[in-house]
Amino acid sequence: MTLWRVRATVDDRPGFLSVLTASLALRKINILSVQVHTTESGAVDDFLIDAPDELTEADLAAAVQRGRGRDPWIARADVRGLIDEPTRVLALATKVLDESATLEEAIAALLGDCDISWRADTSTGTAGFTETGMQLADPAGGTLYVRRHAPAFTPAEYARAQALVALARVAGKRAAA
């Protein structure tokens, strides 16, 4: 069996998640975890799955589409994906607090495959996010720019990144006192 991360959007209506999960089950795919992110375009379902070794990325995309999923994003995963999300986020917060990781490193670990850059000029834009980018006010000054091609950022991911930045801000104020 092979671990994969699968993300797809479905209509946020009763029964639509079950149609998607039934389509995956027909391919003997075991869902190990699921997170549902509410967005304007529907529910973005983020799965960690265990699939038969012979299934390809194209097979998984076809199963998602048969299950009424849209815009599938699929990537191989490893056993670190089995750590539940609250525990993973708390561990990243601890690393920021004990300074064993920079804020940028923690944000990159939180959001996955992304590029982070910093600019001193804060007048170029305000905090916010799009499908492919985030702007976060750096507690040390300036702005952090986070870019990712896929999967698209969700409001929940932006809120998590903002919370990590807020924690770093509080930790910096305490350290300065």
N, C-alpha and C positions, 0 to 999 in steps of 0.2 A: 504494500500500500504506500501511497505517496501523499505527503501533506501539501495542500495548496491554500492560498488565500484567494477568495472569489468575492468580488463586489459587483452588485448589480442594482439597478433601480427598478422598483415595481410600483404600480399604483397603490396608494395608501388607502386601500379599501378592504373590508373583511374578506378573508379567504385567499387573497392574492399571495401572501407569503406561503400559505400551505400549497398552492399550485406550484410555486417555485421549488419548495422542498420535496414535493412528490416527484417532480421531474428529476431532481438529483437522486432521489431514492431509487428510481427505476434504473439508474446506472450503477447501483450498488455503492453509492457515495454516502459516507457517514459524516454527518455534520457534528463537529466537535465543539464549536462555539459560534454564536451569532451576535452581532450588534446591529441595531437598527438606528439609522441616523435619519431624522426627519428633515426633509428639504422641500423647497417650493415645487420641485418637479416630481416628487413622490418619495417613497421610503427607500433609502439607500441601505441595502442589506449587505453587511460585511461578514462573510463566513470564513471560518477555518475548517477545512474539510480533509478527510482521509479518503482518497480515491484509489481504485484499482490501478496498479502500475501501468497497465496497457492504455489507460485513458490519456489522451493528449490535451493540450490547451484548447485546441479546436473542438474536441469532443465535449469538454466542459462548457465552452462557450455555446455550443449547440444545445446542450441540456438546459442552460440558463435561458436561452431564447425560447425553447419549447415550453419552459415554465413561466412565460410572459415577462421575463427579465429583460431590461434594456441596458444598453451601454455596459456590457460586461467587461470587467477588468480582472485579469487572472494572472497570478504569479506563484511560483513555487514558494513554499514556506519551510521552516524547520521547527524543531521541537521547542524553540523559544516562544513560538506562537501559542503554546499550550499554557503559558503563564496568563492568569486572568488579568484583564485590563486594569482594574483598580490596584492590584499588587504591582504591576509593571509601572504604572504612573507614580505610585508612592515611592518606589525604588528610584525612579528618575528624580523626583523631588528631593529625596535624601541626598543624592549625588550633588545636586545644586547646593544644598545647604552645607554639606561637609566639604564642598569645593573639590571633590574628586572628579567632577565634570563641569565644564563651562556651561553657561546657559545655552549657547549655540549647540553644543554637543548634545545636551538634554533635549532640546527642541528637535534636532535631527533624529535622535533615537525615538522620540515620541511620534513623529510624523512619518518616519520611514525614509525612503529614497528621495531626498530633497537637497537643494543647494541653498545655502544661507550666506547672505552678504550683509555688510554693515555700511551705513553712511552716516556721517556726522551731521549732515543737514537734515533737520526734522521738518523743514518747511515744504518738502517735496510731496507730502501727502499725509493723510491721517491713518490711524490704525484701521484695518479692515481686511477683507479677503475677497478673492475671486476663486474660480475653479482651479486656477493654476498658481495663484500667489497669495501671500499674506504680508502685511506690514504690521510690525509689532514695535511698540515704543520700548527701546532698550533702557532698562533701569539705570545703566551707567551713562546714558545720554545717547542721542542719535536714534536711528531706526534700523531694525533688523528686517531684511527682505528675504522671505522664504519662497522658493519656487519649486514646483513639482509638476511634471507633465501628466502623470497618471498615478493613481486614480485622482479624480477631482477632489479638492478639499470640501469638507462638509462643515456646516455650522458647529457641530459637536467638536470637530478637530480644532477649529479656530478657538472655541471656548476653552479647550484643554490647553492650547498654546498660551492663550491669554492668562489662564490661571497659573501656569508655570512662570510666566513673566512677573505676575503679581507676587508670587512667592519669592522670587529672586529680589524683587524690589523691597519687600518687607525684610528679608534676610540682610540686604545691604544696609538698610536703615539701622537695624539692630547692631550690625558689626561696626557701624560708624559711631554709635552711641557709647 
